[in-house]
Each structure stands twice: as structure tokens, then as C-alpha cells.
Amino acid sequence: MVSAAGPANQRLTGTVPTASAGTRVDRALALMFPEYSRSAIKEWLKSGAARLDGRIVRPSEAVTGGEVVVIEVEPLADNTWRPQALSIEVLYEDDDLAVIDKPAGLVVHPGAGQHDGTLANALLHRFPAAAALPRAGIVHRLDKDTSGLLVVALSPRAQKHLVGQLQARAMTREYEAVVQGVPTGGGTIDAPIGRHPRERTRMATIAGGRDAITHFRVIERFRAHAHLRLRLETGRTHQIRVHLAHIGFPVVGDPEYGGRLKLPRGADAGLIAALRELRRQALHAARLKLMHPATGVAMEWLSPLPDDMRRLLAALAADRQHEH
């Protein structure tokens, strides 16, 4: 038997079924309380918020069946993150999820050097229920200077389901980028990504890294640049930026992986100005498609290219017309 108290008293109770005998505690509880992720249950076991027969147990301990489970549900978001009334563009929201159109320049969550003013702070103000979820419900992230769509969980059920879709590669995330160089065609980049062996703030394609797969195709070619559409199969840190640099077509404006600004020979004044005025990498999360965690209905959102990328593409097209 499993029961849960109302929102004012976040207590879960139940009895471990005999069929789970010999199973790890964290796995047995994840089966009993499927609306919560196994990682959340592990944290509650480690902190003592989840107990069996009144005692603290390790996540790896085996159950025998028949134990009484009590979980005092604790908010898992970092308690140093504070709600802030920051303006964010919410394209969709319901009890389970919200879809945000993030502008370039907005950091997703607090970290070293930036303790507030982030998307997570804004989410905690706009959606107080996010305080009870890991990382304020953020299940995937965008780099500070990447614009576009990301989904946020607003319930434990949604958090678990959305993370599952990401892990199963069932969530579609498409990006648009402007890159240096002109690929002859589309393709797939399959190169593992890990922490750079010497520069620890950067990522790199390295043997022994985590598997990483990016699909790309060319939307439009210019004299020395190209407009690409990319689809992520995995979601590693800086994946698109690292992968494109790896094949010799770094994202325009990327200070980490693109090197110094390169002006094409004979570029007209408009293109030179557009390249110099771009204050970030030309990368935008343009399309998001997922299955709604409660209804199972396929949902899709599109985000148009922001003004800075549209100006750059217009300047590239104009430069191509005046080729020297």
C-alpha cells in the first residue's frame, strides 16, 4: 500500500511488497513511488528523509519485503537559490511543465561567479512548486549565450518523465547556427565529449568521453560561412559548439571554440559590422518536441531566430551578392 499526504504535509508512506525482496532500496522505492526520480529517492535516503521501519538505510541496501516506508519529502533545489521577479518569456505552462524562450545572455542556473539573476531564480518566483524539484525543475540547459527553447518540469512526475525522454533520446531538440566555413553537405558527428585534459573549464572530443551525437544539414551557404540546422541525439555540455569546431566549422562568435573573429576576404562594410556587433555565439534552440508527461500527447514549439542572427544572415546574403 502506498499513500501520500497533501501539499501541506509532504509525507509519503507505504509498505515494501514481498515481490521486491532482494532489490536495492532505492530501486524498490522508485517502483513504489514512480512519480519521483530514483536520484531524488537516493538523496532522501542519504539525508535520512526516507526511512525503513524507522531507520536510516543506504541506497544500496537490499529490502526483504514488508518494511514500512516513510519519506518526509524535502525540497531538492539548492536552498541558496532565491526567487527573483525577473522577466522571462513563457511560451506554454500547465501543472506539469513550462516551455521557456531564453534570450542570449541569461545564465540558466546559479554557479561560480553568478549567484542570482539566472533563469532558475526567475523560475522559483514564477513557479513556486519548482522549489521542491532538483535544480528548480530544469531538466536540460542552454549555455548563457545560446538563445531559444528549453522545457522545465513543474511536478515530480514531469521531472522524471522528461528526464526519461532525454535519456531515451525521445525528445527532439533542433538548433540553428551560423558557422565559419562552408560544409559541402550535411552529416552526423559521432565523437565522445569529455572535460578538456588541461583546460578544465572547456570540453573536448576525447577518447573515453561520454558518447555524443549531433546531426546537421546545410540550410544556406555563403562565401565563407554557412547557416546550419542541427539536431541533438545526446545532450553533452557545449556539444554543438565542440562538435562543430571538431569538424572545422566552429560557430561564429564562439570565444571558447571558435577562436578570433575571422573576416572573409573582400567582405563588405555591412558584413564586417554585423560580425563585429554579434556579442555571442550564433546558436539558437529553434524547435522542441516532446511527449506531455501527463497526457502522452506530442507537443511542439518553435522559436524564430533572434534579431542579431537574422541581421547576420542578411549581411551574409548581401555580401554574397557583391562578391569580389
LORO-163090 format. One line per field, with one value per residue (C-alpha): residue number from 1; residue in one letter; x, z, y. Coordinates in nm, 3 decimals, always signed. Example, Ala and Ser with C-alpha at 12.3 -4.5 7.8 and 13.67 -1.06 7.14 Angstrom:
2
k	1, 2
r	A, S
east	+1.230, +1.367
up	+0.780, +0.714
north	-0.450, -0.106
***
This chain:
324
k	1, 2, 3, 4, 5, 6, 7, 8, 9, 10, 11, 12, 13, 14, 15, 16, 17, 18, 19, 20, 21, 22, 23, 24, 25, 26, 27, 28, 29, 30, 31, 32, 33, 34, 35, 36, 37, 38, 39, 40, 41, 42, 43, 44, 45, 46, 47, 48, 49, 50, 51, 52, 53, 54, 55, 56, 57, 58, 59, 60, 61, 62, 63, 64, 65, 66, 67, 68, 69, 70, 71, 72, 73, 74, 75, 76, 77, 78, 79, 80, 81, 82, 83, 84, 85, 86, 87, 88, 89, 90, 91, 92, 93, 94, 95, 96, 97, 98, 99, 100, 101, 102, 103, 104, 105, 106, 107, 108, 109, 110, 111, 112, 113, 114, 115, 116, 117, 118, 119, 120, 121, 122, 123, 124, 125, 126, 127, 128, 129, 130, 131, 132, 133, 134, 135, 136, 137, 138, 139, 140, 141, 142, 143, 144, 145, 146, 147, 148, 149, 150, 151, 152, 153, 154, 155, 156, 157, 158, 159, 160, 161, 162, 163, 164, 165, 166, 167, 168, 169, 170, 171, 172, 173, 174, 175, 176, 177, 178, 179, 180, 181, 182, 183, 184, 185, 186, 187, 188, 189, 190, 191, 192, 193, 194, 195, 196, 197, 198, 199, 200, 201, 202, 203, 204, 205, 206, 207, 208, 209, 210, 211, 212, 213, 214, 215, 216, 217, 218, 219, 220, 221, 222, 223, 224, 225, 226, 227, 228, 229, 230, 231, 232, 233, 234, 235, 236, 237, 238, 239, 240, 241, 242, 243, 244, 245, 246, 247, 248, 249, 250, 251, 252, 253, 254, 255, 256, 257, 258, 259, 260, 261, 262, 263, 264, 265, 266, 267, 268, 269, 270, 271, 272, 273, 274, 275, 276, 277, 278, 279, 280, 281, 282, 283, 284, 285, 286, 287, 288, 289, 290, 291, 292, 293, 294, 295, 296, 297, 298, 299, 300, 301, 302, 303, 304, 305, 306, 307, 308, 309, 310, 311, 312, 313, 314, 315, 316, 317, 318, 319, 320, 321, 322, 323, 324
r	M, V, S, A, A, G, P, A, N, Q, R, L, T, G, T, V, P, T, A, S, A, G, T, R, V, D, R, A, L, A, L, M, F, P, E, Y, S, R, S, A, I, K, E, W, L, K, S, G, A, A, R, L, D, G, R, I, V, R, P, S, E, A, V, T, G, G, E, V, V, V, I, E, V, E, P, L, A, D, N, T, W, R, P, Q, A, L, S, I, E, V, L, Y, E, D, D, D, L, A, V, I, D, K, P, A, G, L, V, V, H, P, G, A, G, Q, H, D, G, T, L, A, N, A, L, L, H, R, F, P, A, A, A, A, L, P, R, A, G, I, V, H, R, L, D, K, D, T, S, G, L, L, V, V, A, L, S, P, R, A, Q, K, H, L, V, G, Q, L, Q, A, R, A, M, T, R, E, Y, E, A, V, V, Q, G, V, P, T, G, G, G, T, I, D, A, P, I, G, R, H, P, R, E, R, T, R, M, A, T, I, A, G, G, R, D, A, I, T, H, F, R, V, I, E, R, F, R, A, H, A, H, L, R, L, R, L, E, T, G, R, T, H, Q, I, R, V, H, L, A, H, I, G, F, P, V, V, G, D, P, E, Y, G, G, R, L, K, L, P, R, G, A, D, A, G, L, I, A, A, L, R, E, L, R, R, Q, A, L, H, A, A, R, L, K, L, M, H, P, A, T, G, V, A, M, E, W, L, S, P, L, P, D, D, M, R, R, L, L, A, A, L, A, A, D, R, Q, H, E, H
east	+0.000, +0.122, -0.024, +0.075, -0.035, -0.149, +0.077, +0.082, +0.230, +0.476, +0.491, +0.487, +0.413, +0.393, +0.490, +0.760, +0.596, +0.733, +0.795, +1.074, +1.273, +1.644, +1.608, +1.814, +1.626, +1.648, +1.512, +1.234, +1.121, +1.140, +0.897, +0.670, +0.670, +0.705, +0.625, +0.966, +1.302, +1.545, +1.804, +1.560, +1.492, +1.866, +1.908, +1.626, +1.776, +2.119, +1.977, +1.757, +1.437, +1.342, +1.341, +1.253, +1.095, +1.210, +1.580, +1.817, +1.937, +2.191, +2.051, +2.237, +2.098, +1.860, +1.500, +1.340, +0.978, +0.722, +0.923, +0.723, +0.846, +0.809, +0.950, +0.943, +0.968, +1.233, +1.279, +1.580, +1.660, +1.972, +1.841, +2.078, +1.885, +1.634, +1.324, +1.360, +1.099, +1.285, +1.116, +1.113, +0.918, +0.694, +0.551, +0.348, +0.266, +0.042, +0.063, +0.344, +0.575, +0.666, +0.845, +1.072, +1.217, +1.551, +1.731, +2.106, +2.296, +2.073, +2.251, +2.035, +2.123, +2.348, +2.708, +3.057, +3.070, +2.694, +2.470, +2.147, +1.988, +1.951, +1.666, +1.644, +1.587, +1.312, +1.151, +1.139, +0.948, +0.712, +0.655, +0.692, +0.635, +0.975, +1.142, +1.057, +1.238, +1.608, +1.763, +1.432, +1.284, +1.546, +1.597, +1.825, +2.014, +2.134, +2.465, +2.449, +2.493, +2.272, +1.914, +1.594, +1.372, +1.403, +1.149, +1.116, +0.942, +0.690, +0.599, +0.795, +0.605, +0.702, +1.063, +1.105, +0.922, +1.111, +1.449, +1.347, +1.264, +1.606, +1.781, +1.580, +1.661, +1.289, +1.286, +1.355, +1.581, +1.675, +1.910, +2.017, +2.374, +2.590, +2.935, +3.270, +3.349, +3.120, +3.038, +2.976, +2.675, +2.509, +2.611, +2.644, +2.915, +2.973, +3.260, +3.273, +3.296, +3.466, +3.641, +3.945, +4.255, +4.434, +4.176, +3.916, +3.655, +3.637, +3.508, +3.675, +3.630, +3.839, +3.878, +3.690, +3.448, +3.072, +2.904, +2.783, +2.596, +2.495, +2.315, +2.341, +2.234, +2.301, +2.019, +2.216, +2.574, +2.758, +3.105, +3.287, +3.005, +2.702, +2.364, +2.305, +2.019, +2.131, +1.957, +2.091, +2.072, +2.259, +2.296, +2.655, +2.789, +2.877, +2.803, +2.716, +2.996, +3.257, +3.139, +3.130, +3.477, +3.594, +3.498, +3.644, +3.327, +3.314, +3.011, +3.053, +3.114, +3.212, +3.501, +3.576, +3.585, +3.580, +3.897, +3.940, +3.695, +3.774, +3.662, +3.624, +3.849, +3.682, +3.391, +3.169, +3.115, +2.775, +2.909, +3.210, +2.976, +2.737, +3.020, +3.172, +2.837, +2.749, +2.813, +2.769, +2.786, +2.537, +2.346, +1.971, +1.746, +1.472, +1.248, +1.142, +0.918, +0.824, +0.553, +0.350, +0.430, +0.067, -0.133, +0.116, +0.024, +0.306, +0.368, +0.593, +0.719, +0.911, +1.119, +1.208, +1.567, +1.651, +1.732, +2.112, +2.125, +1.877, +2.088, +2.399, +2.231, +2.102, +2.455, +2.600, +2.343, +2.413, +2.789, +2.738, +2.557, +2.853, +3.121, +3.457
up	+0.000, -0.086, +0.022, +0.002, +0.215, +0.065, -0.034, +0.319, +0.461, +0.216, +0.360, +0.159, +0.328, +0.209, +0.266, +0.057, -0.139, -0.082, -0.456, -0.414, -0.172, -0.255, -0.455, -0.371, -0.151, -0.400, -0.680, -0.465, -0.358, -0.715, -0.814, -0.519, -0.590, -0.970, -0.974, -0.814, -0.982, -0.847, -0.798, -0.576, -0.371, -0.330, -0.192, +0.056, +0.168, +0.217, +0.414, +0.633, +0.493, +0.374, +0.636, +0.652, +0.977, +1.128, +1.048, +0.803, +0.531, +0.250, -0.108, -0.198, +0.092, -0.006, +0.113, +0.248, +0.185, +0.439, +0.564, +0.641, +0.437, +0.546, +0.332, +0.450, +0.109, +0.115, -0.149, -0.355, -0.515, -0.382, -0.083, -0.161, -0.480, -0.410, -0.606, -0.809, -1.007, -1.337, -1.676, -1.872, -2.183, -2.108, -2.425, -2.251, -1.896, -1.715, -1.387, -1.517, -1.736, -1.878, -2.202, -2.190, -2.477, -2.327, -2.453, -2.514, -2.210, -1.947, -1.731, -1.668, -1.304, -1.032, -1.019, -0.954, -1.014, -1.055, -0.757, -0.879, -1.178, -1.351, -1.514, -1.207, -0.982, -1.217, -1.224, -0.844, -0.838, -1.126, -1.030, -0.651, -0.695, -0.868, -0.527, -0.447, -0.756, -0.830, -0.997, -0.984, -1.239, -1.507, -1.693, -1.972, -2.014, -2.269, -2.249, -2.133, -2.483, -2.663, -2.712, -2.756, -2.619, -2.309, -2.106, -1.729, -1.510, -1.257, -1.089, -0.976, -1.228, -1.510, -1.397, -1.402, -1.733, -1.912, -1.791, -1.916, -2.259, -2.275, -2.173, -2.426, -2.695, -2.750, -2.714, -3.032, -2.993, -3.309, -3.332, -3.594, -3.616, -3.834, -3.877, -4.020, -4.337, -4.589, -4.546, -4.871, -4.721, -4.405, -4.192, -3.844, -3.592, -3.361, -3.129, -2.749, -2.536, -2.200, -1.991, -2.165, -2.019, -1.948, -1.962, -1.714, -1.797, -2.157, -2.315, -2.592, -2.812, -2.629, -2.620, -2.320, -2.313, -2.299, -2.625, -2.818, -3.149, -3.348, -3.683, -3.913, -4.255, -4.451, -4.481, -4.683, -4.798, -4.820, -4.941, -4.623, -4.385, -4.369, -4.195, -4.042, -3.879, -3.611, -3.413, -3.086, -3.022, -2.691, -2.466, -2.353, -2.221, -2.514, -2.750, -3.068, -3.022, -2.955, -3.237, -3.500, -3.402, -3.415, -3.784, -3.872, -3.883, -3.549, -3.454, -3.544, -3.234, -3.010, -2.793, -2.644, -2.953, -3.250, -3.197, -3.303, -3.534, -3.896, -4.167, -4.517, -4.782, -4.951, -4.704, -4.747, -4.469, -4.375, -4.310, -4.117, -3.894, -3.842, -3.745, -3.505, -3.349, -3.271, -2.898, -2.860, -3.043, -3.331, -3.190, -3.129, -2.998, -3.258, -3.218, -2.925, -2.947, -2.662, -2.522, -2.249, -1.925, -1.809, -2.131, -2.360, -2.636, -2.869, -2.831, -3.035, -3.005, -3.247, -3.173, -3.456, -3.496, -3.277, -3.435, -3.405, -3.601, -3.863, -3.915, -3.957, -4.213, -4.406, -4.412, -4.531, -4.811, -4.915, -4.913, -5.136, -5.390, -5.401, -5.420, -5.519
north	+0.000, +0.349, +0.681, +1.045, +1.336, +1.665, +1.951, +2.096, +1.777, +1.624, +1.274, +0.952, +0.619, +0.261, -0.100, -0.267, -0.551, -0.901, -0.926, -0.669, -0.888, -0.871, -0.547, -0.237, +0.008, +0.296, +0.078, -0.067, +0.282, +0.411, +0.135, +0.218, +0.593, +0.619, +0.989, +1.056, +1.000, +0.744, +1.020, +1.210, +0.897, +0.837, +1.188, +1.135, +0.805, +0.962, +1.255, +1.035, +1.184, +0.834, +0.557, +0.190, +0.071, +0.400, +0.354, +0.519, +0.283, +0.307, +0.329, +0.008, -0.197, -0.477, -0.489, -0.805, -0.707, -0.591, -0.290, +0.023, +0.320, +0.681, +0.962, +1.321, +1.485, +1.755, +2.025, +1.919, +2.251, +2.425, +2.622, +2.908, +2.979, +3.253, +3.353, +3.673, +3.862, +3.855, +3.882, +3.556, +3.460, +3.162, +3.011, +2.741, +2.633, +2.387, +2.194, +1.971, +2.175, +2.512, +2.597, +2.900, +3.103, +3.208, +3.518, +3.515, +3.639, +3.478, +3.218, +2.910, +2.841, +2.988, +2.878, +3.003, +3.375, +3.422, +3.358, +3.517, +3.685, +3.347, +3.161, +2.935, +3.238, +3.358, +3.012, +2.990, +3.320, +3.242, +2.876, +2.822, +2.445, +2.429, +2.471, +2.107, +1.978, +1.923, +2.229, +2.415, +2.173, +2.239, +1.910, +2.036, +2.359, +2.609, +2.790, +3.152, +3.293, +3.041, +3.158, +2.962, +2.689, +2.477, +2.281, +2.296, +2.039, +2.168, +1.837, +1.530, +1.318, +1.550, +1.575, +1.201, +1.161, +1.440, +1.317, +0.974, +1.116, +1.281, +0.961, +0.759, +1.020, +1.065, +1.444, +1.641, +1.944, +2.131, +2.428, +2.677, +2.804, +3.023, +2.870, +2.965, +2.773, +2.609, +2.238, +2.053, +1.876, +1.756, +1.464, +1.317, +1.396, +1.099, +1.189, +1.138, +1.452, +1.498, +1.759, +1.908, +1.737, +2.068, +2.348, +2.226, +2.490, +2.365, +2.047, +1.849, +1.544, +1.285, +0.909, +0.777, +1.070, +1.032, +0.937, +1.241, +1.251, +1.559, +1.555, +1.857, +1.978, +2.294, +2.548, +2.806, +2.860, +3.191, +3.284, +3.184, +3.087, +2.861, +2.851, +2.507, +2.318, +2.072, +1.801, +1.668, +1.296, +1.336, +1.640, +1.689, +2.018, +2.251, +1.961, +2.153, +2.404, +2.134, +1.909, +2.183, +2.304, +1.942, +1.911, +2.250, +2.462, +2.649, +2.859, +3.227, +3.439, +3.145, +3.270, +2.927, +2.708, +2.945, +3.145, +3.507, +3.678, +3.592, +3.835, +3.690, +3.840, +4.135, +4.144, +4.449, +4.702, +4.563, +4.214, +4.343, +4.546, +4.251, +4.016, +4.268, +4.354, +3.990, +3.963, +3.588, +3.258, +3.241, +2.944, +2.924, +2.643, +2.674, +2.367, +2.150, +1.844, +1.610, +1.387, +1.552, +1.364, +1.352, +1.313, +1.140, +1.388, +1.501, +1.875, +2.103, +2.460, +2.681, +2.989, +3.231, +3.340, +3.641, +3.976, +3.951, +3.625, +3.750, +4.063, +3.848, +3.622, +3.923, +4.071, +3.738, +3.721, +4.081, +4.016, +3.713, +3.930, +4.171, +3.903, +4.043
***
